[in-house]
């Protein structure tokens, strides 16, 4: 009987700690500056099979989970259970720094034409929003955001896109209503 009671108290304590951590994360996210107070709804359907694969991060809004990361990549693949495998990786401290990666999974939001995904890197809960706001017709670049306007990523298939494409992507991001002065270009090896 004591063991059962101890386990229940331990489980309750873990749930409480997890809840406090989640609230703290939400509170700290709420304090961050939004780069777009009117994030547009994604309007261009996404063919997930063409979107999957290897991407390089050209630029992003700085965020705590990518702090000090360069040579950032993202890999997306279909899983047997119908979800999408997500592997984000970077080099810590510079393009030759130690390798760091995070694995997660995503599911497509029904009725979004493949433009919205819910992402989970921790446990069974899908809390992260991943909105494909715009992409090239040939899927060589993508602009990704989420509803708060605090996070933004510009992804390309090439590690080092041409100067012309870089300018065009920044202008396209500005046209979507984002503050491009908040963009941080990612160093790629």
Secondary structure as the mmCIF struct_conf table of DSSP 4:
data_model
#
loop_
_struct_conf.conf_type_id
_struct_conf.id
_struct_conf.beg_label_comp_id
_struct_conf.beg_label_asym_id
_struct_conf.beg_label_seq_id
_struct_conf.end_label_comp_id
_struct_conf.end_label_asym_id
_struct_conf.end_label_seq_id
HELX_RH_AL_P HELX_RH_AL_P1 UNK A 2 UNK A 30
TURN_TY1_P TURN_TY1_P1 UNK A 31 UNK A 31
BEND BEND1 UNK A 32 UNK A 32
HELX_LH_PP_P HELX_LH_PP_P1 UNK A 33 UNK A 34
BEND BEND2 UNK A 35 UNK A 35
BEND BEND3 UNK A 37 UNK A 38
HELX_LH_PP_P HELX_LH_PP_P2 UNK A 39 UNK A 42
BEND BEND4 UNK A 44 UNK A 44
HELX_RH_AL_P HELX_RH_AL_P2 UNK A 48 UNK A 51
STRN STRN1 UNK A 53 UNK A 61
HELX_RH_3T_P HELX_RH_3T_P1 UNK A 64 UNK A 66
TURN_TY1_P TURN_TY1_P2 UNK A 67 UNK A 68
STRN STRN2 UNK A 69 UNK A 78
TURN_TY1_P TURN_TY1_P3 UNK A 80 UNK A 81
BEND BEND5 UNK A 82 UNK A 82
STRN STRN3 UNK A 84 UNK A 92
TURN_TY1_P TURN_TY1_P4 UNK A 93 UNK A 93
BEND BEND6 UNK A 94 UNK A 94
TURN_TY1_P TURN_TY1_P5 UNK A 95 UNK A 96
BEND BEND7 UNK A 97 UNK A 97
STRN STRN4 UNK A 99 UNK A 108
HELX_LH_PP_P HELX_LH_PP_P3 UNK A 109 UNK A 109
TURN_TY1_P TURN_TY1_P6 UNK A 110 UNK A 111
BEND BEND8 UNK A 112 UNK A 112
TURN_TY1_P TURN_TY1_P7 UNK A 113 UNK A 114
STRN STRN5 UNK A 116 UNK A 120
BEND BEND9 UNK A 121 UNK A 122
TURN_TY1_P TURN_TY1_P8 UNK A 123 UNK A 124
STRN STRN6 UNK A 128 UNK A 135
TURN_TY1_P TURN_TY1_P9 UNK A 137 UNK A 138
BEND BEND10 UNK A 139 UNK A 140
STRN STRN7 UNK A 141 UNK A 145
TURN_TY1_P TURN_TY1_P10 UNK A 147 UNK A 148
BEND BEND11 UNK A 149 UNK A 150
STRN STRN8 UNK A 152 UNK A 156
BEND BEND12 UNK A 157 UNK A 160
HELX_RH_AL_P HELX_RH_AL_P3 UNK A 163 UNK A 175
TURN_TY1_P TURN_TY1_P11 UNK A 176 UNK A 177
HELX_RH_3T_P HELX_RH_3T_P2 UNK A 180 UNK A 182
STRN STRN9 UNK A 183 UNK A 185
HELX_LH_PP_P HELX_LH_PP_P4 UNK A 186 UNK A 187
#
